[in-house]
Amino acid sequence: MELVDRLTPSMRRVARMFVSSDAVADECVQDAWLGVLQGIDRFEGRSTLRTWIFRILVNIAKTRGQREARSVPFATLAGDDLDQPTWDPGAFDAAGHWTSLPFDWRGLPEERVSGRETLAVIGRAIESLPPMQAEVIRMRDVLGWSSEDVRNALDLTDTNQRVLLHRARAKVRSAVEEHLRSVTQ
């Protein structure tokens, strides 16, 4: 039950990337847990248990999404900003060096940086990301998953996972910098 309680919220978010509604995502999660129970004797340990569970979920959710005839191209889940630079090109000189340094929050009191308000800004920034970016940053930075586990669970290439994580972190960092600038003025 502890494993179900811990993994179900993440599983629901991942399933939601492939299906049309929260209710269908919940059904996918339930079907995945049934699949885990029915197939646990076939788990060979070639990946972590968590990765194996998420692969079952992704397979179920993909099949269900196709059956619903609401097939969303996987690339669209990454966001529509793939041709756009992560940072404003004006932030760099002709040689590609920063023209100004990012906001330096080292002098701020620790409670200001790690306070509830800043954590809420981070949470809102993650929620506003495209689904795949949001899930990759959640798995890597919030839940502490390894790069390999994220790639295996979401069926991503190494390069795609790095790009999604980089873009997500850049957007969250921008939101945090904007917030911290506003509280210091």
BALOBA-1460 file (C-alpha; in Angstrom, 3 decimals):
// residues 185
<rec num="1" residu="m" x="0.000" y="0.000" z="0.000"/>
<rec num="2" residu="e" x="2.925" y="2.334" z="0.709"/>
<rec num="3" residu="l" x="4.179" y="1.840" z="-2.865"/>
<rec num="4" residu="v" x="0.691" y="2.488" z="-4.264"/>
<rec num="5" residu="d" x="0.321" y="5.650" z="-2.163"/>
<rec num="6" residu="r" x="3.740" y="6.920" z="-3.182"/>
<rec num="7" residu="l" x="3.613" y="6.197" z="-6.940"/>
<rec num="8" residu="t" x="-0.059" y="6.730" z="-7.830"/>
<rec num="9" residu="p" x="0.022" y="10.571" z="-8.102"/>
<rec num="10" residu="s" x="2.991" y="10.437" z="-10.502"/>
<rec num="11" residu="m" x="1.424" y="7.586" z="-12.429"/>
<rec num="12" residu="r" x="-1.767" y="9.593" z="-12.840"/>
<rec num="13" residu="r" x="0.152" y="12.571" z="-14.268"/>
<rec num="14" residu="v" x="2.038" y="10.341" z="-16.691"/>
<rec num="15" residu="a" x="-1.130" y="8.550" z="-17.815"/>
<rec num="16" residu="r" x="-2.832" y="11.921" z="-18.340"/>
<rec num="17" residu="m" x="-0.259" y="12.728" z="-21.032"/>
<rec num="18" residu="f" x="-1.696" y="9.966" z="-23.208"/>
<rec num="19" residu="v" x="-5.434" y="10.025" z="-22.500"/>
<rec num="20" residu="s" x="-8.225" y="12.595" z="-22.754"/>
<rec num="21" residu="s" x="-9.447" y="12.909" z="-19.169"/>
<rec num="22" residu="d" x="-8.562" y="12.481" z="-15.521"/>
<rec num="23" residu="a" x="-11.122" y="9.677" z="-15.211"/>
<rec num="24" residu="v" x="-9.485" y="7.689" z="-18.011"/>
<rec num="25" residu="a" x="-6.050" y="8.347" z="-16.469"/>
<rec num="26" residu="d" x="-7.355" y="6.934" z="-13.169"/>
<rec num="27" residu="e" x="-8.555" y="3.822" z="-15.006"/>
<rec num="28" residu="c" x="-5.135" y="3.423" z="-16.616"/>
<rec num="29" residu="v" x="-3.469" y="3.645" z="-13.215"/>
<rec num="30" residu="q" x="-5.855" y="1.023" z="-11.810"/>
<rec num="31" residu="d" x="-5.204" y="-1.244" z="-14.805"/>
<rec num="32" residu="a" x="-1.459" y="-0.768" z="-14.345"/>
<rec num="33" residu="w" x="-1.658" y="-1.810" z="-10.686"/>
<rec num="34" residu="l" x="-3.660" y="-4.875" z="-11.704"/>
<rec num="35" residu="g" x="-0.997" y="-5.630" z="-14.319"/>
<rec num="36" residu="v" x="1.699" y="-5.297" z="-11.663"/>
<rec num="37" residu="l" x="-0.109" y="-7.730" z="-9.365"/>
<rec num="38" residu="q" x="-0.709" y="-10.215" z="-12.170"/>
<rec num="39" residu="g" x="2.830" y="-9.979" z="-13.535"/>
<rec num="40" residu="i" x="4.980" y="-9.535" z="-10.436"/>
<rec num="41" residu="d" x="6.230" y="-13.114" z="-10.719"/>
<rec num="42" residu="r" x="7.614" y="-12.226" z="-14.172"/>
<rec num="43" residu="f" x="9.564" y="-9.198" z="-12.904"/>
<rec num="44" residu="e" x="13.178" y="-10.043" z="-13.701"/>
<rec num="45" residu="g" x="14.909" y="-7.139" z="-11.980"/>
<rec num="46" residu="r" x="16.576" y="-5.851" z="-15.159"/>
<rec num="47" residu="s" x="15.294" y="-2.397" z="-14.192"/>
<rec num="48" residu="t" x="14.064" y="-0.944" z="-10.940"/>
<rec num="49" residu="l" x="10.618" y="-1.990" z="-9.775"/>
<rec num="50" residu="r" x="9.446" y="1.609" z="-10.157"/>
<rec num="51" residu="t" x="10.640" y="1.765" z="-13.786"/>
<rec num="52" residu="w" x="8.956" y="-1.564" z="-14.534"/>
<rec num="53" residu="i" x="5.673" y="-0.292" z="-13.056"/>
<rec num="54" residu="f" x="5.834" y="2.914" z="-15.119"/>
<rec num="55" residu="r" x="6.541" y="0.963" z="-18.327"/>
<rec num="56" residu="i" x="3.384" y="-1.069" z="-17.685"/>
<rec num="57" residu="l" x="1.465" y="2.166" z="-17.123"/>
<rec num="58" residu="v" x="2.824" y="3.881" z="-20.250"/>
<rec num="59" residu="n" x="1.964" y="0.860" z="-22.399"/>
<rec num="60" residu="i" x="-1.598" y="0.776" z="-21.029"/>
<rec num="61" residu="a" x="-2.066" y="4.547" z="-21.358"/>
<rec num="62" residu="k" x="-0.712" y="4.625" z="-24.929"/>
<rec num="63" residu="t" x="-3.036" y="1.785" z="-25.952"/>
<rec num="64" residu="r" x="-5.994" y="3.411" z="-24.244"/>
<rec num="65" residu="g" x="-5.243" y="6.786" z="-25.820"/>
<rec num="66" residu="q" x="-5.113" y="5.241" z="-29.290"/>
<rec num="67" residu="r" x="-8.337" y="3.365" z="-28.647"/>
<rec num="68" residu="e" x="-9.998" y="6.641" z="-27.666"/>
<rec num="69" residu="a" x="-8.918" y="7.985" z="-31.065"/>
<rec num="70" residu="r" x="-7.437" y="10.946" z="-29.303"/>
<rec num="71" residu="s" x="-3.895" y="10.312" z="-30.298"/>
<rec num="72" residu="v" x="-1.665" y="13.250" z="-29.427"/>
<rec num="73" residu="p" x="1.713" y="13.428" z="-31.151"/>
<rec num="74" residu="f" x="4.337" y="12.817" z="-28.485"/>
<rec num="75" residu="a" x="6.348" y="15.830" z="-29.670"/>
<rec num="76" residu="t" x="3.460" y="18.184" z="-28.851"/>
<rec num="77" residu="l" x="3.604" y="17.129" z="-25.213"/>
<rec num="78" residu="a" x="7.150" y="18.460" z="-25.031"/>
<rec num="79" residu="g" x="5.868" y="21.952" z="-25.737"/>
<rec num="80" residu="d" x="5.621" y="24.212" z="-28.717"/>
<rec num="81" residu="d" x="8.837" y="26.010" z="-27.916"/>
<rec num="82" residu="l" x="11.270" y="23.531" z="-29.443"/>
<rec num="83" residu="d" x="12.369" y="25.978" z="-32.181"/>
<rec num="84" residu="q" x="12.738" y="28.822" z="-29.691"/>
<rec num="85" residu="p" x="15.878" y="29.601" z="-27.715"/>
<rec num="86" residu="t" x="15.824" y="28.748" z="-24.027"/>
<rec num="87" residu="w" x="17.168" y="32.205" z="-23.131"/>
<rec num="88" residu="d" x="16.633" y="35.552" z="-24.813"/>
<rec num="89" residu="p" x="19.374" y="35.873" z="-27.471"/>
<rec num="90" residu="g" x="19.872" y="39.487" z="-26.308"/>
<rec num="91" residu="a" x="21.370" y="38.097" z="-23.094"/>
<rec num="92" residu="f" x="24.514" y="37.104" z="-25.060"/>
<rec num="93" residu="d" x="27.175" y="39.044" z="-26.935"/>
<rec num="94" residu="a" x="28.450" y="38.189" z="-30.427"/>
<rec num="95" residu="a" x="30.899" y="35.643" z="-28.990"/>
<rec num="96" residu="g" x="28.081" y="33.840" z="-27.130"/>
<rec num="97" residu="h" x="29.006" y="35.070" z="-23.644"/>
<rec num="98" residu="w" x="26.471" y="36.419" z="-21.148"/>
<rec num="99" residu="t" x="26.098" y="40.206" z="-21.366"/>
<rec num="100" residu="s" x="24.879" y="40.274" z="-17.772"/>
<rec num="101" residu="l" x="24.994" y="37.752" z="-14.992"/>
<rec num="102" residu="p" x="21.871" y="35.918" z="-13.828"/>
<rec num="103" residu="f" x="20.296" y="37.276" z="-10.638"/>
<rec num="104" residu="d" x="22.568" y="36.592" z="-7.655"/>
<rec num="105" residu="w" x="20.488" y="35.458" z="-4.693"/>
<rec num="106" residu="r" x="23.448" y="34.519" z="-2.475"/>
<rec num="107" residu="g" x="22.990" y="37.608" z="-0.285"/>
<rec num="108" residu="l" x="19.338" y="36.911" z="0.461"/>
<rec num="109" residu="p" x="18.321" y="35.426" z="3.801"/>
<rec num="110" residu="e" x="17.930" y="31.662" z="3.521"/>
<rec num="111" residu="e" x="14.306" y="31.741" z="4.690"/>
<rec num="112" residu="r" x="13.510" y="34.119" z="1.801"/>
<rec num="113" residu="v" x="14.932" y="31.707" z="-0.790"/>
<rec num="114" residu="s" x="13.554" y="28.481" z="0.696"/>
<rec num="115" residu="g" x="10.322" y="29.921" z="2.098"/>
<rec num="116" residu="r" x="6.808" y="28.798" z="1.305"/>
<rec num="117" residu="e" x="6.284" y="31.673" z="-1.089"/>
<rec num="118" residu="t" x="9.313" y="30.689" z="-3.196"/>
<rec num="119" residu="l" x="8.303" y="27.032" z="-3.123"/>
<rec num="120" residu="a" x="4.839" y="28.048" z="-4.318"/>
<rec num="121" residu="v" x="6.441" y="29.975" z="-7.206"/>
<rec num="122" residu="i" x="8.405" y="26.854" z="-8.136"/>
<rec num="123" residu="g" x="5.252" y="24.715" z="-7.972"/>
<rec num="124" residu="r" x="3.292" y="27.122" z="-10.180"/>
<rec num="125" residu="a" x="6.183" y="27.307" z="-12.645"/>
<rec num="126" residu="i" x="6.289" y="23.504" z="-12.931"/>
<rec num="127" residu="e" x="2.500" y="23.332" z="-13.349"/>
<rec num="128" residu="s" x="2.679" y="25.842" z="-16.213"/>
<rec num="129" residu="l" x="5.222" y="23.779" z="-18.170"/>
<rec num="130" residu="p" x="4.242" y="21.576" z="-21.119"/>
<rec num="131" residu="p" x="3.300" y="18.093" z="-19.816"/>
<rec num="132" residu="m" x="6.509" y="16.262" z="-20.747"/>
<rec num="133" residu="q" x="8.776" y="19.012" z="-19.406"/>
<rec num="134" residu="a" x="6.753" y="19.108" z="-16.186"/>
<rec num="135" residu="e" x="6.913" y="15.368" z="-15.682"/>
<rec num="136" residu="v" x="10.631" y="15.108" z="-16.434"/>
<rec num="137" residu="i" x="11.523" y="17.879" z="-13.960"/>
<rec num="138" residu="r" x="9.172" y="16.382" z="-11.333"/>
<rec num="139" residu="m" x="10.715" y="12.944" z="-11.682"/>
<rec num="140" residu="r" x="14.320" y="14.164" z="-11.751"/>
<rec num="141" residu="d" x="14.348" y="17.119" z="-9.354"/>
<rec num="142" residu="v" x="11.359" y="16.592" z="-7.068"/>
<rec num="143" residu="l" x="11.231" y="12.804" z="-6.797"/>
<rec num="144" residu="g" x="14.980" y="12.250" z="-7.289"/>
<rec num="145" residu="w" x="14.761" y="9.692" z="-10.101"/>
<rec num="146" residu="s" x="17.899" y="8.910" z="-12.083"/>
<rec num="147" residu="s" x="18.161" y="9.969" z="-15.707"/>
<rec num="148" residu="e" x="18.059" y="6.336" z="-16.782"/>
<rec num="149" residu="d" x="14.892" y="5.616" z="-14.781"/>
<rec num="150" residu="v" x="13.126" y="8.646" z="-16.276"/>
<rec num="151" residu="r" x="14.161" y="7.674" z="-19.808"/>
<rec num="152" residu="n" x="12.969" y="4.107" z="-19.313"/>
<rec num="153" residu="a" x="9.703" y="5.027" z="-17.601"/>
<rec num="154" residu="l" x="8.716" y="7.649" z="-20.190"/>
<rec num="155" residu="d" x="10.335" y="5.898" z="-23.179"/>
<rec num="156" residu="l" x="12.561" y="8.870" z="-24.014"/>
<rec num="157" residu="t" x="15.943" y="9.049" z="-25.685"/>
<rec num="158" residu="d" x="18.848" y="10.380" z="-23.660"/>
<rec num="159" residu="t" x="18.966" y="13.543" z="-25.768"/>
<rec num="160" residu="n" x="15.234" y="14.175" z="-25.544"/>
<rec num="161" residu="q" x="15.256" y="13.766" z="-21.769"/>
<rec num="162" residu="r" x="18.182" y="16.207" z="-21.437"/>
<rec num="163" residu="v" x="16.478" y="18.806" z="-23.661"/>
<rec num="164" residu="l" x="13.176" y="18.525" z="-21.783"/>
<rec num="165" residu="l" x="14.937" y="18.824" z="-18.422"/>
<rec num="166" residu="h" x="17.090" y="21.759" z="-19.559"/>
<rec num="167" residu="r" x="14.096" y="23.706" z="-20.871"/>
<rec num="168" residu="a" x="12.062" y="22.960" z="-17.750"/>
<rec num="169" residu="r" x="14.850" y="24.000" z="-15.396"/>
<rec num="170" residu="a" x="15.482" y="27.201" z="-17.379"/>
<rec num="171" residu="k" x="11.812" y="28.210" z="-17.151"/>
<rec num="172" residu="v" x="11.584" y="27.412" z="-13.447"/>
<rec num="173" residu="r" x="14.824" y="29.297" z="-12.779"/>
<rec num="174" residu="s" x="13.473" y="32.338" z="-14.646"/>
<rec num="175" residu="a" x="10.317" y="32.263" z="-12.528"/>
<rec num="176" residu="v" x="12.355" y="32.020" z="-9.298"/>
<rec num="177" residu="e" x="14.677" y="34.845" z="-10.366"/>
<rec num="178" residu="e" x="11.708" y="37.073" z="-11.214"/>
<rec num="179" residu="h" x="10.130" y="36.307" z="-7.835"/>
<rec num="180" residu="l" x="13.322" y="36.956" z="-5.870"/>
<rec num="181" residu="r" x="13.956" y="40.214" z="-7.727"/>
<rec num="182" residu="s" x="10.474" y="41.372" z="-6.783"/>
<rec num="183" residu="v" x="10.939" y="40.607" z="-3.079"/>
<rec num="184" residu="t" x="14.281" y="42.419" z="-2.877"/>
<rec num="185" residu="q" x="13.019" y="45.668" z="-4.389"/>
